[in-house]
Amino acid sequence: MKIALIGDIHANLPALQAVLAHINTQDVEAIWNVGDSVGYGPFPNEVLDTLQEKDILSIAGNYDLKTLAFPKKSAKWRKKKDPLKVLAFQWAYETLSPANRNYLRSLPEQRRLKIMNKNILLTHASPVSNKEYVNSRTSKERLRELALAAAADIVVCGHSHQPFAGKAKGVMFINTGSVGRPDDGNPRASYAVLNLQKKEVLVTHHRVVYNVKRTAKAIQKKQLPPEFAEMFVQGRNLNDVLKP
């Protein structure tokens, strides 16, 4: 059984469309999304509409939750957070339709599935935190700790925006990379394919070219900060874009 694994779309519809077109060539039976579907990008409603139309199994990421929390947390955030980050949450919240806000609210932070006798955990970040990065820089010792905490054979996550696959204590960890906003200096969209076989588990990561100029132009048209466009164009996070 082959399953496409996506995440960290960040309201980037052109990237999502390109990835879905590529997935159509992979003979998969399902698509799973590990969250952060909104934030920074100019197409939050279109992305959530697509996820629902395609019946893509999804969970909520930390940016999704922060977007929903904006009305209650805005005053506190304005005192502590970078104004551009607060604006990202505000714009996403105010732009989302009431129906799509309700859809985001309906998503769990984790899902547990059983496929071909494999217990699979979908989580946005790590099995124990929605803020912890799991990627190539995660120590072997920490992976072993997370493996014990996961109570699963396979952990699928995102959050770090960097594709990764590793194993510890018999547990396979798969980071999908980011569909919409990679942070590794490569702006191409990233996703993974999980191939469950009787005797082994195979993981393949894909990078997909998409029309990043369309995303950047939409950001400009909707009068969002130019720094947001640079994140997508450069394939870097906001902190790196803001560095001199």
Secondary structure, DSSP 4 states (H G I P E B T S, - for coil): -EEEEE---TT-HHHHHHHHHHHTTTT-SEEEE-S---SSSS-HHHHHHHHHHTT-EE---HHHHHHHHHHHHHHHHHHHS-HHHHHHHHHHHHHS-HHHHHHHHHS-SEEEEEETTEEEEEESSBTTBSS---STTS-HHHHHHHHHHH-SSEEEE-SS-S-EEEEETTEEEEE---SS--SSS--SEEEEEEEE-SS-EEEEEEEE---HHHHHHHHHHTT--HHHHHHHHHT--HHHHH--
